[in-house]
């Protein structure tokens, strides 16, 4: 069931799917067993679409948060496990979001790590539920 306005962005569907898939895979990987990842979608008054991905788990020191989107960066190298990837997932997400005219940030909030994507809303194709 869906409630509220349908919001659209203009962009490459496959690239956006890859960005969201990478972000969700990362959130799931670092969420403790028995806990859940939360995803929300909203539009603000500045014609931006906001996608929030929240995952509970160990907090990341604030000095590391902006660097999470750097290629090969790991806030805690000891967390890397065999088969965990090359450290490119969040860098790819940022590159795709930047290419679409958006931004992505990470912050610690209420025991969760919150990734917030802001993308320009496609006002020409906006539709609303009745």
N, C-alpha and C positions, 0 to 999 in steps of 0.2 A: 504494500500500500504506500502511496506517495501523497504527501500533502504539500500545499504551498505552490509557489510559482515554479515553472520549469525554467531553468536558466541555461543559456548556451554560451559557449565560447567559440571563436573561430580558430581553427587550427587543424593540424594533421592528426587524425583519429588514431592511427597506429602508434605515432610517437607519444601521444598523450596516454594511450593504453600502456605503453612501455614504462613511462614515467611513474604512473600510478602503481603498476605491477611491481616495479623495483622498490618503491616506497613501502608498499604493503608487505612485500616479502621481508624487507628489513625489519619492519615493525613486528611482524610475526616471529621472526628469528629471535628477537631480543625480549619478547614478552614471556614472563614466567608461566609455567604450566598451570592451568586452571584459571588464568586471567584472560582478559579479552582486549583486542584492539578495537578502538572506536573511530568511526569515520563519519564526518558531517559535511554537509554542503549548504552554503548560504550565499546570498547576494547582499552587498551593502549599498548604501546610498551613493557611493562613488563609482557606480557601474563596474564593480569588481565582483567576481565570483571567488568565494573563499572555500577551499577544501582543507579540512583539518583531519589529521591522522594522529591519534593519541594512543600511546602504548605505555602500560605500566612497566616498571622494572627499575633497575639501578639508574640513578640520576647521573648525568654527565656533568663534569665540572664546567662552569660557565665559560671558561677560557677556551674550551674545546668546541663548544657549540657552533661557532661560525666556521670552523675548519672542517666540520663533518662533511662538507660538500667538496672538499679538495680531493683531487685524485690520489688514491693510495693512502689517504690519511686514516689512522685508527686512533681513537681517543685512548684506548687501552690495548696495546699490541698483544697482551697475554690472552685477550678474548678471542683471538683468531684461532679457529679450529681448522683441521684439514678439510678441504672442500668448501670452506666458507666464502670463497670468491676472492677477487683481486683487489677489493677496496675501491671499485669503480661505480657501484650502484648509485650512491647518492650524488656523485659527480655527474653521472648521466642524467639523473632526475633534474638537477639544477640546470644543466645545459639545455635540456628540452624546455623547461619552464621559462628560462631566459629567452630562448628562441621564440617563444609564444608571447613575449612581452610581459611576462609575469615575474613574480619573486617567490622565493621559498626561504623560510626561516625555521629555526629549531629553538625550543626553549624548554626549560623544566617548569612544570606547573602542577601543583597538587599531587605530587608523587607519580607524575607521568611525564614522558617526553612528548612534546607537542610539535608536530611538523605542520606549518601553515603555508599553504600555497595560495597566492592571489593572482588571478588572471583577469584580463579585461573581458568584460561581458560583451557579447554580440547583441547589441540593441536592435539591429535590423531583423533578427530572427527570434526575438524573445516572445514566448507564449505563456499564457497563464491558465491554470486550472479554473474551471468555473465552479 
